[in-house]
Amino acid sequence: MSLLAKIFIDPVDDTAGEAPHTFRLETGRNSWLLPVVLGIALLVIGAVLGMVTGEGHGAFSKRFYFAYLIGYVNVMTIMLGCLFFVMIQHITRATWSTTVRRLPELLMTGFPLLAILTIPLFFGMHDLYHWTHADLYEVGGHHYDALLASKRPYLNTPFFWIRILVYFAVWIFLTNRLYRLSVKQDLTPGEDLSPKLRKVSAYGIPMFAITTSFAGFDLLMSLDPHWFSTIFGVYFFSGAFFVALAAVVLLAAYFRQSGKLGNVISTEHYHDLAKFMFSFAVFWAYIAFSQYMLIWYGNIPEETIWFRHRSEHGWLAVSIALLIGHFLIPFFGLITRVSKRLLGWVVAMAIWFLVVHYVDLFWLAIPAMELGEAHPHGFALHFVDVTLWLGHLSLYIGFVVFRARRHGLVPYNDPGFQPSLNFENL
């Protein structure tokens, strides 16, 4: 198997036949094709809509590029959150999550696909990022911006893409290394690879923290280049882990409904996943409030204008809805022990998490689309927004299903597997 095949198809040889029948996903050989074809179709529809609606620098409208970026970052955050979930399970030697761990391992391995999906952003730089406009840096010119000129050593197109390449190199390396070792443990009974997995996680967590924070700065915060927030990287991370937990719960529920993992991932595991969901709903609210409070207290025009854009022209209603949907509903919906142990309710909350996370990204990105316009159009949800969001998700689901068929759905030779089966909450 070539190096490219190991990176873009599967980092481990196709030895799914060696996995116990109970732990294998037995679907149609081409079951992954349907979501892939649907995803491609939705992206093409979004592209067509992007060509015939709105204005832009090139063939596609500015709205298309912003909608594409939101769908793209939405999938990215799921993968990043799952990567962090896997590493913290290894570094803390957690055994409760062993039967669950293969699911985030599957979800985190889509970075090669995402790297390909980055290409359209290259052509949309002018419409997405105001700092790419050359006239802003012409000294004495009508549009000269001294603040952006001072940021040019960092905010310039070549350096932007160098950073993106570095991020993906780190993420692909970490996910392939962790997934490869985990699956190798399946295929080599008696060989305990847990120390190696912990070692990768030990140096992987700092690498993850740095690249995730800077990716949030580059992809989302720089949409409004005058605005800055030192806490934005943590905000971006909190949303990533928030939505990743939802994805893990939904994938576990899907396999349970398909007759797989019903006796492996129990109510006790859903209970703990729901605890994580509850805690990160609170953590997100804490970080979001901290960012707002510090900016309000500092009263610096370059910072407060960001929140002003999100309190005018219909955006105040979205801001309030985000507070309710991203914090209050999850908080009261998962605060009791009973609610965390009702599988149907936890799945419903996971679906809600997916939707409200998209709203969060939408709220972060779309107001920046009208920077500098004398008469902003304000809040509006376009068909292209939903199309590109679902297109990215569908393509991603197809990739996950393809990989899930190739190996066991649980790390059944991990030393923590049996303790995880017997795990009970106090």
Secondary structure, 3 states (H helix, E strand, C coil): CCHHHHHHCCCCCCCHHHCCHHHCCCCCCCCCHHHHHHHHHHHHHHHHHHHHCCCCCCCCCHHHHHHHHHHHHHHHHHHHHHHHHHHHHHHCCCCCCCCCCHHHHHHHHHHHHHHHHCHHHHHCHHHHCHHHCHHHHCCCCCCCCHHHHHHCCCCCHHHHHHHHHHHHHHHHHHHHHHHHHHHHHHHCCCCCCHHHHHHHHHHHHHHHHHHHHHHHHHHCHHHCCCCCCCCHHHHHHHHHHHHHHHHHHHHHHHHHHCCCCCCCCCHHHHHHHHHHHHHHHHHHHHHHHHHHHHHHHHCCHHHHHHHHHCCCCCHHHHHHHHHHHHHHHHHHHCCCHHHHCCHHHHHHHHHHHHHHHHHHHHHHHHHHHHCCCCCCCCCCCCHHHHHHHHHHHHHHHHHHHHHHCCCCCCCCCCCCHHHHHCCCCC
